[in-house]
Amino acid sequence: MKKKNYKERYEELHDLFNEFLSDHRLVLESIGELRAENEILKGILLKYGIEIPTKYVDF
């Protein structure tokens, strides 16, 4: 097996980093969606007079 040269290693690292950034963006989007759903559910609970303990209010 021959050694990879600097350019090949750089390209491989660059591809891995781009994949990481893409996955990170998806995680952040998912967190945003969960926060939105949490706010909707909190609104529904409050509408029906159900109190939410403080430790569960912030997500």
C-alpha positions as CSV (number, residue, x, y, z in Angstrom):
1,M,0.0,0.0,0.0
2,K,1.5,3.3,-1.0
3,K,1.5,6.3,1.2
4,K,-1.0,9.1,0.4
5,N,0.6,12.4,-0.5
6,Y,-0.2,15.7,1.2
7,K,-2.8,16.7,-1.4
8,E,-4.7,13.5,-1.1
9,R,-4.8,13.7,2.6
10,Y,-5.9,17.3,2.5
11,E,-8.7,16.5,0.1
12,E,-9.8,13.6,2.3
13,L,-9.7,15.8,5.4
14,H,-11.6,18.5,3.5
15,D,-14.3,16.1,2.5
16,L,-14.6,14.7,6.1
17,F,-14.9,18.3,7.5
18,N,-17.6,19.2,5.0
19,E,-19.5,16.1,6.0
20,F,-19.1,17.0,9.6
21,L,-20.5,20.5,9.0
22,S,-23.4,19.1,7.1
23,D,-24.3,16.7,9.9
24,H,-23.8,19.6,12.4
25,R,-26.3,21.7,10.5
26,L,-28.8,18.9,10.5
27,V,-28.5,18.5,14.2
28,L,-29.0,22.3,14.7
29,E,-32.1,22.2,12.5
30,S,-33.5,19.2,14.5
31,I,-32.9,21.1,17.8
32,G,-34.7,24.1,16.3
33,E,-37.7,21.9,15.3
34,L,-37.8,20.3,18.8
35,R,-37.8,23.7,20.4
36,A,-40.7,24.8,18.2
37,E,-42.6,21.7,19.0
38,N,-41.9,22.2,22.7
39,E,-43.3,25.8,22.5
40,I,-46.4,24.5,20.8
41,L,-47.0,21.8,23.4
42,K,-46.3,24.2,26.2
43,G,-49.0,26.5,24.7
44,I,-51.5,23.7,24.6
45,L,-50.8,22.7,28.2
46,L,-51.1,26.3,29.4
47,K,-54.3,26.7,27.4
48,Y,-55.9,23.9,29.4
49,G,-54.6,25.2,32.7
50,I,-51.9,22.6,33.1
51,E,-48.9,24.0,34.9
52,I,-45.5,23.1,33.8
53,P,-42.7,22.7,36.4
54,T,-39.9,25.2,35.9
55,K,-37.3,22.6,35.3
56,Y,-39.2,21.4,32.1
57,V,-40.0,24.9,30.7
58,D,-36.7,25.5,29.0
59,F,-35.4,23.0,26.5
